[in-house]
Amino acid sequence: MFDIRVRLGAVLDIDADDRLLPSDGPVRLWVTGVRLVVNRPPHDEWIWVEGVKLSPSGRRGPQTQILVRASKLPPSGPAGEHLPEHGA
């Protein structure tokens, strides 16, 4: 079973290779939710990570959901950064 630890409010840098749709490229995400996936692609375990996309400059973009490889989110990390209180 999964042992995934991602703090709400963490900022994750998700590489294209760690996403279900790598053609969408890498993304920086401010995490607002995480959930397990019942229906998943074969040969890998996937986690839905929900949050707000962040631009390289830190500006907030649209809310999104991304399927991320569970191996990207091991029990020991990533802790991720936290956004400043005032946001971007």
Residue pairs with C-beta under 8 A, 6 or more apart in sequence:
2 36
2 45
2 47
2 70
3 75
4 34
4 47
4 70
4 73
4 74
4 75
5 73
5 75
5 76
5 77
6 12
6 31
6 34
6 49
6 73
6 78
6 80
7 31
7 79
7 80
7 82
8 31
8 32
8 33
8 34
9 30
9 31
9 32
9 82
9 83
10 30
10 31
10 78
10 79
10 80
10 81
10 82
11 28
11 29
11 30
11 31
11 54
11 80
11 81
11 82
11 83
12 28
12 29
12 31
12 49
12 51
12 68
12 78
12 80
13 26
13 27
13 28
14 26
14 27
14 28
14 29
14 49
14 66
14 68
14 72
15 26
15 72
16 22
16 23
16 24
16 25
16 26
18 68
18 69
18 71
18 72
19 27
19 66
19 67
19 68
19 69
20 41
20 46
20 66
20 67
20 68
21 67
27 53
27 64
27 66
28 53
28 54
28 55
28 56
29 49
29 51
29 52
29 53
29 54
29 64
29 66
30 51
30 52
30 53
30 54
30 60
30 83
31 49
31 50
31 51
31 80
32 50
32 51
32 52
32 63
33 48
33 49
33 50
33 51
34 47
34 48
34 49
34 50
35 47
35 48
35 50
36 47
36 48
37 45
37 46
37 47
37 48
37 67
40 46
40 67
44 69
44 70
44 71
45 69
45 70
45 71
46 67
46 68
46 69
46 70
47 67
47 68
47 69
47 70
47 73
48 65
48 66
48 67
48 68
49 65
49 66
49 67
49 68
49 73
50 63
50 64
50 65
50 66
51 63
51 64
51 66
52 60
52 61
52 62
52 63
52 64
53 60
53 61
53 62
53 63
53 64
54 60
54 61
54 88
55 61
57 88
58 88
59 88
60 87
60 88
72 78
